[in-house]
Amino acid sequence: MIVIDVERDIDAPPAEVFARLTDIPGYSAWLPDESESRGGMLTSEQPVGVGTTYVDNTKHGPEDGEVVEMVEPRRVVFRQRFSKLGLTVEEKLHTYELEPQGDATRVHHRYDWKMRGPLRILEGFGRRVATRDRNVVLDALKASFED
């Protein structure tokens, strides 16, 4: 299992950062092209909450996702699965914890990535790619509040 922890301070209150993180269809408005994700599409009804399902359109194909935990405006956890030929080959858990810092927010992002089967031989390379991508995503989230 690969575990990556990154954090950023964002010049916006936790409620606004939380709203941006839980606006799954809105990801494409602020995610950069170099991110693994291309944005998502809800596959269940709004409002977004525990049990909400979606598809994340990644560079490698669609990943099924679900909101598995949500404590507004402090914590949200997304689980994603990538399948091939009916078998889950990757599982990811994206945990975002938001900590008030005056008028700003410290975003702690933990990323748990489990590869299955033959993909496990790519873990070393995967760690480098995932670390870069997690930093790209948090930098983009931060920049989305600087306009």
GUDOMI-602898 format. One line per field, with one value per residue: x, y, z of N, C-alpha, C, O in turn. Coordinates in steps of 0.02 Angstrom, whole numbers, plus 50000, padded with zeros to 5 digits. Layout:
<recs>
nu	c(X;...) $
nv	c(Y;...) $
nw	c(Z;...) $
cau	c(X;...) $
cav	c(Y;...) $
caw	c(Z;...) $
cu	c(X;...) $
cv	c(Y;...) $
cw	c(Z;...) $
ou	c(X;...) $
ov	c(Y;...) $
ow	c(Z;...) $
</recs>
This chain:
<recs>
nu	c(50043;50025;50052;50022;50051;50003;49998;49919;49906;49766;49694;49554;49397;49357;49227;49209;49316;49283;49161;49209;49286;49188;49110;49095;49064;49117;49255;49329;49340;49444;49549;49710;49780;49887;49854;49806;49669;49523;49411;49245;49088;48930;48844;48739;48604;48603;48598;48778;48837;48868;48878;48854;48883;49000;49087;49254;49344;49488;49660;49689;49572;49398;49357;49267;49185;49149;49075;49127;49136;49088;49100;49041;49103;49229;49289;49310;49294;49340;49316;49391;49385;49469;49438;49470;49416;49315;49377;49439;49578;49644;49630;49584;49594;49545;49573;49522;49558;49507;49568;49534;49620;49623;49560;49588;49623;49695;49734;49739;49789;49770;49820;49783;49835;49805;49869;49828;49861;49959;49994;50057;50194;50231;50238;50345;50371;50240;50223;50304;50239;50110;50138;50183;50064;49970;50022;50011;49871;49834;49903;49833;49704;49728;49769;49649;49578;49641;49610) $
nv	c(49941;50110;50260;50430;50589;50756;50935;51097;51273;51371;51518;51540;51516;51365;51315;51358;51295;51162;51155;51168;51051;50954;50975;50884;50877;51000;50993;50992;51125;51180;51088;51055;51019;50930;50849;50686;50662;50704;50762;50739;50647;50643;50498;50473;50552;50729;50819;50810;50685;50564;50409;50455;50427;50423;50449;50459;50532;50483;50496;50367;50302;50274;50286;50214;50299;50344;50437;50412;50458;50602;50753;50897;51062;50995;50870;50753;50602;50507;50359;50267;50157;50063;49964;49821;49713;49669;49651;49723;49822;49926;50021;50169;50289;50445;50563;50710;50831;50975;51116;51255;51410;51548;51660;51576;51409;51256;51122;50954;50816;50649;50508;50351;50211;50064;49937;49797;49627;49604;49739;49778;49771;49892;49983;50065;50159;50205;50270;50385;50450;50467;50548;50665;50697;50716;50831;50919;50927;50984;51105;51161;51170;51264;51374;51397;51477;51596;51685) $
nw	c(50000;49961;50043;50055;50116;50112;50130;50127;50152;50132;50072;50117;50199;50295;50258;50126;50059;50085;50015;49883;49872;49881;49772;49653;49510;49477;49478;49359;49326;49399;49409;49347;49181;49194;49299;49360;49363;49271;49309;49376;49368;49434;49487;49563;49651;49695;49853;49875;49981;50113;50036;49910;49739;49602;49446;49411;49289;49235;49173;49140;49121;49169;49343;49473;49603;49775;49906;50065;50193;50283;50361;50380;50398;50396;50363;50232;50144;50007;49913;49785;49645;49524;49388;49286;49162;49246;49368;49517;49513;49570;49719;49798;49927;49969;50085;50157;50273;50355;50432;50528;50512;50569;50456;50356;50290;50336;50239;50254;50168;50145;50057;50013;49928;49850;49758;49657;49610;49460;49447;49562;49552;49506;49610;49661;49557;49548;49672;49657;49550;49605;49717;49654;49586;49690;49749;49641;49631;49757;49748;49641;49695;49796;49715;49651;49734;49731;49633) $
cau	c(50000;50059;50019;50052;50021;50023;49953;49926;49865;49726;49664;49481;49371;49345;49164;49218;49360;49243;49113;49245;49306;49129;49078;49128;49061;49154;49327;49362;49351;49506;49603;49752;49787;49937;49825;49781;49597;49494;49347;49198;49017;48890;48801;48683;48574;48631;48663;48832;48841;48890;48843;48853;48928;49022;49140;49310;49373;49560;49700;49693;49506;49352;49361;49206;49198;49095;49090;49118;49132;49079;49084;49044;49151;49295;49320;49275;49334;49317;49347;49387;49407;49482;49429;49482;49387;49274;49417;49467;49651;49669;49584;49612;49557;49565;49547;49537;49539;49512;49580;49532;49680;49598;49517;49614;49612;49749;49706;49780;49764;49802;49804;49800;49828;49820;49870;49817;49885;50023;50011;50097;50265;50241;50228;50397;50355;50175;50232;50329;50186;50056;50161;50180;49994;49937;50046;49980;49800;49827;49924;49778;49651;49749;49767;49580;49552;49683;49587) $
cav	c(50000;50174;50312;50495;50644;50823;50987;51165;51325;51402;51581;51537;51482;51294;51300;51368;51242;51102;51158;51155;50981;50910;50990;50836;50898;51062;50982;51008;51197;51201;51039;51068;50964;50880;50805;50621;50665;50750;50785;50685;50652;50609;50443;50472;50619;50779;50847;50763;50663;50494;50365;50483;50392;50463;50420;50505;50520;50491;50486;50296;50275;50292;50254;50222;50331;50351;50475;50364;50493;50674;50793;50965;51073;50976;50809;50716;50545;50477;50296;50256;50091;50056;49893;49796;49646;49651;49642;49784;49819;49981;50053;50232;50324;50515;50593;50782;50860;51047;51145;51328;51448;51616;51664;51528;51337;51208;51061;50893;50766;50583;50469;50280;50180;49992;49905;49725;49586;49621;49810;49788;49779;49962;50025;50116;50210;50232;50317;50449;50481;50487;50605;50724;50713;50743;50899;50958;50938;51033;51170;51187;51189;51327;51426;51412;51529;51655;51727) $
caw	c(50000;49958;50083;50042;50155;50091;50157;50102;50182;50079;50094;50113;50258;50285;50224;50054;50035;50087;49959;49821;49872;49873;49708;49608;49440;49468;49480;49295;49321;49432;49403;49288;49133;49215;49350;49337;49356;49222;49336;49389;49351;49485;49464;49609;49656;49741;49868;49889;50051;50120;49990;49842;49693;49545;49404;49401;49223;49242;49113;49126;49113;49223;49409;49512;49667;49824;49967;50119;50257;50272;50421;50353;50344;50424;50339;50180;50122;49944;49894;49713;49622;49453;49371;49218;49151;49303;49428;49545;49511;49612;49765;49824;49978;49973;50146;50164;50337;50351;50498;50525;50528;50564;50398;50307;50304;50323;50210;50260;50120;50149;49998;50021;49862;49852;49692;49661;49554;49429;49455;49623;49535;49488;49668;49667;49508;49567;49728;49631;49511;49650;49757;49610;49571;49750;49755;49586;49648;49811;49722;49600;49742;49826;49664;49631;49779;49725;49577) $
cu	c(50045;50019;50058;50014;50048;49976;49969;49884;49831;49691;49589;49457;49356;49281;49171;49263;49322;49193;49148;49264;49247;49088;49111;49123;49102;49230;49361;49375;49417;49563;49645;49758;49836;49913;49803;49706;49577;49428;49298;49128;48979;48848;48745;48660;48610;48581;48714;48834;48866;48847;48838;48904;48942;49071;49191;49343;49448;49595;49699;49625;49462;49364;49296;49224;49137;49119;49076;49116;49128;49058;49095;49059;49222;49329;49276;49322;49300;49353;49337;49414;49415;49480;49445;49454;49348;49312;49444;49543;49683;49613;49620;49565;49586;49533;49570;49512;49555;49517;49579;49599;49662;49548;49537;49600;49676;49715;49758;49750;49805;49775;49829;49785;49850;49814;49863;49847;49950;50042;50056;50171;50282;50239;50281;50384;50289;50180;50256;50275;50130;50076;50159;50108;49958;49959;50016;49907;49794;49851;49868;49719;49667;49743;49696;49548;49592;49662;49552) $
cv	c(50062;50224;50377;50547;50710;50873;51054;51210;51363;51463;51582;51501;51408;51278;51308;51314;51176;51099;51143;51081;50934;50926;50948;50856;50961;51054;51004;51083;51219;51150;51054;51007;50911;50836;50739;50623;50717;50779;50727;50700;50612;50554;50430;50544;50663;50789;50793;50749;50592;50450;50391;50445;50436;50422;50475;50486;50535;50482;50412;50263;50292;50252;50267;50250;50335;50394;50427;50395;50568;50707;50865;51015;51051;50917;50777;50662;50515;50411;50287;50187;50093;49982;49881;49725;49622;49641;49710;49777;49874;50004;50114;50261;50395;50545;50665;50804;50934;51076;51221;51358;51522;51618;51615;51456;51298;51144;51006;50842;50703;50542;50398;50245;50108;49965;49829;49691;49611;49695;49823;49797;49852;50009;50080;50174;50245;50283;50385;50486;50507;50546;50669;50745;50743;50815;50945;50975;50990;51102;51202;51208;51256;51384;51444;51464;51594;51702;51789) $
cw	c(50000;49999;50073;50083;50129;50124;50126;50146;50126;50108;50080;50176;50243;50246;50148;50024;50033;50029;49893;49816;49860;49811;49654;49535;49425;49467;49415;49287;49353;49428;49341;49243;49155;49272;49320;49323;49304;49247;49340;49367;49404;49452;49513;49619;49706;49798;49884;49964;50053;50076;49919;49799;49633;49504;49395;49335;49227;49174;49092;49117;49173;49287;49445;49580;49710;49881;50025;50189;50243;50338;50400;50408;50363;50390;50284;50155;50060;49934;49820;49697;49546;49437;49298;49214;49212;49368;49452;49547;49553;49657;49794;49876;49983;50036;50149;50233;50335;50421;50492;50548;50522;50506;50343;50330;50290;50299;50217;50213;50129;50091;50010;49955;49866;49781;49703;49601;49526;49436;49515;49607;49517;49548;49675;49620;49526;49623;49703;49592;49556;49693;49716;49600;49632;49762;49702;49604;49704;49790;49681;49643;49773;49775;49644;49677;49774;49669;49601) $
ou	c(50095;49958;50119;49953;50109;49920;50025;49833;49864;49662;49565;49493;49344;49280;49142;49250;49328;49185;49119;49259;49255;49037;49150;49173;49121;49266;49416;49416;49443;49620;49617;49744;49829;49949;49783;49682;49610;49393;49309;49110;48994;48821;48707;48692;48642;48524;48697;48833;48884;48785;48820;48960;48904;49095;49176;49366;49468;49564;49708;49621;49486;49379;49272;49272;49080;49177;49019;49095;49160;49006;49151;49028;49270;49390;49215;49382;49240;49413;49282;49460;49373;49514;49437;49467;49349;49281;49468;49569;49742;49555;49678;49504;49645;49472;49629;49453;49610;49474;49618;49629;49684;49498;49506;49570;49707;49673;49813;49690;49866;49714;49889;49730;49908;49762;49888;49856;49993;50102;50089;50207;50340;50238;50263;50386;50283;50145;50231;50266;50105;50035;50135;50092;49920;49918;49999;49885;49753;49824;49856;49688;49624;49716;49684;49496;49576;49693;49529) $
ov	c(50064;50230;50379;50547;50719;50855;51066;51189;51384;51460;51619;51459;51390;51233;51269;51290;51138;51047;51108;51051;50880;50894;50973;50853;50974;51103;51032;51102;51271;51168;51065;50951;50852;50789;50736;50590;50768;50815;50674;50757;50554;50562;50382;50591;50640;50768;50737;50795;50563;50454;50354;50432;50481;50369;50531;50430;50593;50462;50397;50202;50320;50192;50324;50228;50330;50389;50405;50363;50593;50691;50892;51010;51086;50913;50775;50673;50500;50406;50297;50161;50120;49942;49924;49684;49562;49623;49749;49732;49870;50008;50110;50258;50403;50551;50680;50797;50954;51062;51249;51336;51556;51581;51613;51445;51307;51115;51009;50826;50702;50541;50386;50249;50093;49969;49801;49721;49635;49711;49875;49828;49870;50070;50136;50233;50306;50333;50437;50547;50563;50590;50720;50805;50790;50857;51002;51032;51035;51152;51262;51259;51300;51437;51501;51492;51642;51753;51829) $
ow	c(50035;49990;50080;50083;50124;50143;50102;50174;50078;50162;50038;50203;50185;50205;50110;49968;49985;49997;49850;49763;49831;49799;49614;49500;49368;49455;49417;49246;49334;49443;49287;49264;49137;49292;49262;49277;49295;49211;49312;49351;49416;49398;49506;49596;49753;49790;49904;50005;50002;50078;49874;49821;49615;49525;49375;49327;49224;49125;49033;49105;49221;49285;49447;49612;49686;49902;50034;50237;50197;50366;50402;50461;50346;50389;50289;50146;50060;49946;49794;49730;49510;49468;49255;49258;49228;49418;49412;49580;49570;49637;49813;49869;49998;50039;50144;50249;50315;50464;50454;50596;50476;50507;50290;50382;50237;50334;50189;50218;50120;50078;50018;49929;49883;49749;49751;49548;49563;49430;49518;49646;49514;49539;49693;49640;49521;49622;49725;49601;49547;49706;49740;49604;49624;49782;49715;49594;49699;49812;49685;49630;49777;49791;49623;49659;49809;49658;49560) $
</recs>
